[in-house]
Amino acid sequence: MAINNHPSNPFARGFNDLRIQRLLAVLYDAQAPLCHLPPHPSQQHLTDDQLARHPCLFNEQHALIVNSNASMAAHEDTYPHPGIVVQVIYAIFSHDQSPPILVGDHYAEALAQARIQHITFETGHYSRCWEISTAHLPDAVCETLTPAAVPDGLLLEAFELRDSHAFGVKLIATPWTDSHLERIEGCTADQLRQQQLDAEVPVELVDVLHLAAQADVRILIFDPDAAQLEGLPTYATRH
C-alpha cells in the first residue's frame, strides 16, 4: 500500500487547515443569488462598516467599492459589473482539499474564530483514539505484535492490552506530514517511514500507522473483536 498514492485516508475525519476569509455579499440582480467576493487588495484595510451597504464594481476576482460616478467610470473596464454590498461575511474554508471546502460563515470575525475553535482538534486539548480490527494486518504480523517489535526512537510507543488480546501504538508528533515533521524532527514522512522499516517494523503495520498519523490519530489499537475500518485494506485470516 503506497501511502503517497492512497486516494483517500479512511482515518481522516472532520475538517483540517481551517482558514477565515472576509467576503463581500454582492447583490447585482434581484432575480439572482448573491455573489461572494473578497474586497479589492487596495481596500482590505477598510472596516466592515466601510464596505457594507456601499455600491461596488466587481469582476470574477474582487469587488471594488466605488463612491462616485467618476470612480465608477474609471474602473468599469476592469470591473464591468455593478452591484451593492449587502453585507460582509467571514467564511470558514477547509484547505486540506483542493479546491477548498466552505464549512460555514458568520457575520463577525470573532464568531468565525470561535467556531473554528469548536470544531478543531488541537493536539494537547483533544486526542484521537481509534480501535480497529486486526484484520487490517496479516496474521504473520499479528502473531509477532509485541512492544519489543516496535523499537523506541521512531515516534512510536507500543503497549499490550493482554486481557482483550489487543495491541496499541501511541503515535508521537503527529501529524506525520512533511511540513510538520521537518519543522520538529528534521525529516520527511518518507524518511521516517524508511527509518521504521530499517528497524524491522513490519511494512503492513508501518503503512497503517502512517495513514493514521497523517490524520492526526494519537493512539491506534488493533483488536481482534473491533470493527473493520471501511476503506482500509484487510487481509485474509486463518480460522
Secondary structure, DSSP 4 states (H G I P E B T S, - for coil): --GGG-S--TT--S--SEEEEEEEEEE--TTS--EEEPBPGGGTTS-HHHHTT-EEEE-SS-EEE--SHHHHHHHTTTS-EEEEEEEEEEEEEE-SSSSPEEEEEESSHHHHHHHHHHH---TTT---EEEEEGGGS-HHHHTT-SGGGS-SSSSEEEEEEGGGTEEEEEEPS----HHHHHHHTSS-HHHHHHHHHHTT--HHHHHHHHHHHHTT--EEEEETTSPP-TTS-------
